[in-house]
Amino acid sequence: MKKSMLSTKQSYLVCAIGVVALFGILMGVCESGLVNAYIKGIMMTCCIAIIMTTSLNLTIGVLGQLTLGCCGFEAIGAYSAALMSKLLVANGVAMDPTLRFLLTTLVGGVVACVFGVLVGIPALRLHGDYLAIITLGFGEIIRVIIQNLKVAGGMGLDKGAAGQALIGIDRLANLYVVFWITVVTVVLLFMFARSRYGRAVKAIRDDEIAANASGINITYMKVLVFAISAFFAGIAGGIFAQYIGSLNPAMAGWLQSINYVIMVVFGGMGSLTGSIVSAIGLTILPELLRAFSSYRMLVYSVALVLIMIFRPQGIFGNWEFSLTKVINKIFYPVKVREHGKPKQDGADGKSEKAVKSGKSAKEADKTAGKATKTKEAQA
């Protein structure tokens, strides 16, 4: 049965082909001139929202801890990447723009990860509302600190001025590069959630006491998840800084963090598919409602309320989209149905012991027939 359906390696190959095809469509649409700079900007914003939402989903959906300071890590990554880019230019370091973009973005992610560990160690001792409050406070602390740093205002570095927005950032972000960063982010988070570490994290989410009794290092796993989430939030911040070209400390505000939390809940906590779809949908929806600027936020709010009333677990719940399953259902429908049926010791004469011992169905029928003939002869 398994030989007829796609194997694991074939599944990976199909997924890779699907991603390449999606990139080809994106490239064809952009290069053909069918979309303008405004649409490309929405696509870039969607990619940033996907990275932020999927990374936050790791903490809220997989770990089960509510945090409201994700934009604090995004701001740390954004300012770190922007200042690193300015520092390289100020020192006259000759570097390819794409390479500099990748390097500075990675630096932003690493710095955010370090702060994620520093904040996570004391904060993750708390649960529920208490954790939400302390992470909310962390975001506000970050905003105030950035606002009072001279190097993070004006032109930055030695030409900086406290209390001002950071301007003059080289806009190095490329939509194609950001697309692949988004793909790598989603793949890594998906693999982590399906790994033994991800299963341990889900055990903590379901029953922390039982997980601790099973030998899982709860503190280590919580801090690990928090650090990974902060790292990818920093990556999103680095992309944002080098796409917009200027930064304001208000980006670390709690309202921005709540928007990403809404995206996670809207799509379904624990579902990367839901996070991706909701990030795209809730990024595009305000743009579609610009013609109704007076009622835009009202419609947006009503849509969220209706979803929470009729679908409280989110649009997708825990469901994940699988291209492999779709292909198997199209090309191997019989095998898929057989694979879903439980093995039973029915009236066809199949012996459960024969099946367990590796005998085929015909051999089991022959054995059952001989046993029947023997009993009739004895009678």
SULZI-V860619 format. One record per pair of residues at least 6 apart in sequence whose ideal C-beta (glycine too) atoms are under 7 Angstrom apart, sorted by sequence separation. I is the first residue (numbers start at 1). J is the second residue. D is the distance in whole Angstrom. If there is no record, write none. Layout:
i	j	d
I	J	D
I	J	D
//
This chain:
i	j	d
29	35	6
59	65	6
60	66	6
146	152	5
151	157	6
154	160	5
192	198	5
212	218	5
241	247	6
268	274	3
290	296	7
60	67	7
88	95	7
153	160	5
154	161	4
204	211	5
211	218	6
267	274	3
289	296	4
292	299	7
329	336	5
345	352	4
6	14	7
59	67	5
123	131	6
126	134	6
152	160	6
153	161	5
203	211	4
267	275	5
307	315	7
328	336	5
151	160	5
153	162	5
354	363	7
355	364	7
30	40	6
150	160	4
153	163	6
154	164	5
156	166	5
208	218	6
267	277	6
286	296	6
289	299	6
354	364	4
123	134	5
150	161	6
153	164	4
203	214	7
264	275	6
267	278	3
289	300	7
350	361	6
88	100	6
123	135	6
150	162	5
153	165	7
155	167	7
204	216	7
263	275	7
266	278	4
343	355	7
149	162	6
153	166	6
154	167	7
155	168	5
203	216	6
351	364	5
354	367	6
56	70	5
148	162	5
152	166	6
204	218	6
286	300	6
350	364	5
85	100	6
263	278	5
285	300	6
349	364	7
147	163	6
200	216	5
263	279	5
266	282	6
349	365	5
351	367	6
204	221	6
351	368	6
52	70	7
85	104	5
119	138	5
263	282	5
349	368	4
84	104	5
201	221	6
200	221	6
52	74	7
81	104	4
84	107	5
81	105	5
201	225	6
81	107	6
80	107	6
81	108	3
80	108	4
78	108	6
77	108	3
80	111	4
77	109	6
77	111	7
76	111	6
77	112	4
76	112	5
192	228	7
278	315	7
266	304	7
277	315	7
73	112	4
76	115	5
274	314	5
266	307	6
274	315	6
73	115	7
262	304	6
274	316	4
73	116	6
271	314	7
273	316	5
268	313	6
269	314	6
271	316	4
268	314	3
271	317	6
273	319	7
185	232	6
267	314	5
268	315	6
271	318	6
273	320	5
266	314	6
267	315	6
268	316	4
270	318	5
271	319	6
272	320	6
273	321	4
265	314	6
266	315	7
267	316	6
268	317	5
271	320	6
185	235	7
268	318	7
181	235	7
181	239	7
178	239	6
66	128	7
67	131	7
68	132	5
66	131	6
67	132	7
65	131	6
66	132	5
69	135	4
72	138	5
76	142	6
173	239	5
68	135	5
69	136	6
72	139	4
75	142	6
79	146	6
90	157	6
67	135	4
68	136	4
71	139	6
83	151	7
69	138	4
173	242	5
69	139	4
72	142	4
86	156	5
87	157	7
172	242	5
173	243	4
68	139	7
75	146	6
86	157	6
101	172	4
171	242	6
100	172	6
101	173	6
169	241	6
170	242	7
171	243	6
79	152	5
83	156	6
169	242	6
83	157	7
171	245	5
97	172	5
98	174	7
101	177	7
169	245	5
169	246	6
98	177	6
167	246	5
166	246	6
165	246	6
166	247	4
165	247	6
190	272	6
165	248	5
189	272	6
82	166	6
85	169	7
85	170	6
186	272	6
79	166	7
82	169	5
186	276	7
124	222	4
124	223	6
120	222	7
121	223	6
124	226	6
147	249	4
120	223	4
146	249	4
117	223	6
120	226	4
143	249	5
146	252	7
120	227	6
143	252	4
116	226	5
117	227	5
142	252	5
143	253	6
116	227	4
116	229	7
139	252	5
113	227	5
116	230	3
140	254	7
115	230	6
116	231	7
139	254	6
113	230	5
112	230	5
113	231	4
136	254	5
139	257	6
112	231	6
112	233	6
113	234	6
109	231	5
112	234	3
109	232	7
111	234	6
109	234	4
112	237	7
108	234	5
109	235	4
108	235	7
44	173	7
108	237	6
109	238	7
105	235	6
108	238	3
44	175	6
47	178	5
51	182	6
54	185	6
58	189	6
62	193	6
43	175	6
47	179	6
50	182	5
54	186	6
105	238	4
44	178	6
51	185	5
55	189	7
104	238	6
105	239	6
40	175	6
47	182	5
54	189	5
62	198	6
63	201	5
104	242	7
62	201	5
62	202	6
63	204	7
64	205	3
101	242	6
63	205	6
62	205	7
30	175	7
27	176	7
26	179	6
23	179	6
77	233	6
81	237	7
73	230	4
77	234	3
81	238	3
85	242	7
76	234	6
77	235	6
63	222	7
74	233	5
77	236	7
78	237	3
82	241	4
73	233	4
74	234	7
77	237	3
78	238	6
81	241	5
73	234	6
76	237	7
77	238	5
81	242	6
63	225	5
74	236	6
75	237	6
78	240	5
62	225	7
70	233	5
74	237	4
78	241	4
19	183	6
82	247	6
59	225	6
58	225	6
59	226	6
79	247	6
78	247	6
58	228	6
59	229	5
58	229	5
56	229	6
78	251	7
55	229	5
75	251	5
55	232	4
74	251	7
75	252	4
55	233	5
71	251	6
72	252	5
51	232	6
52	233	6
71	252	5
71	253	7
51	235	6
52	236	5
51	236	4
71	256	4
68	254	6
71	257	4
70	257	5
48	236	5
69	257	6
68	257	5
68	258	7
70	260	6
48	239	6
48	240	5
68	261	7
44	243	6
60	261	7
61	264	6
56	260	5
60	264	5
56	261	7
53	260	6
57	264	5
52	260	5
56	264	5
61	269	4
62	270	6
60	269	6
61	270	4
53	263	5
61	271	7
53	264	6
57	269	7
49	263	7
57	272	7
54	272	6
57	275	5
54	275	5
53	275	4
54	276	7
53	278	7
50	276	5
53	279	4
50	279	5
49	279	4
46	279	7
46	280	5
49	283	5
46	283	5
45	283	5
42	283	7
42	284	6
42	287	6
18	323	5
15	323	6
14	323	6
14	324	6
11	324	4
14	327	6
6	324	5
6	327	6
6	328	6
5	328	5
5	332	5
4	332	6
5	335	5
4	335	5
1	335	6
1	338	6
1	339	6
//
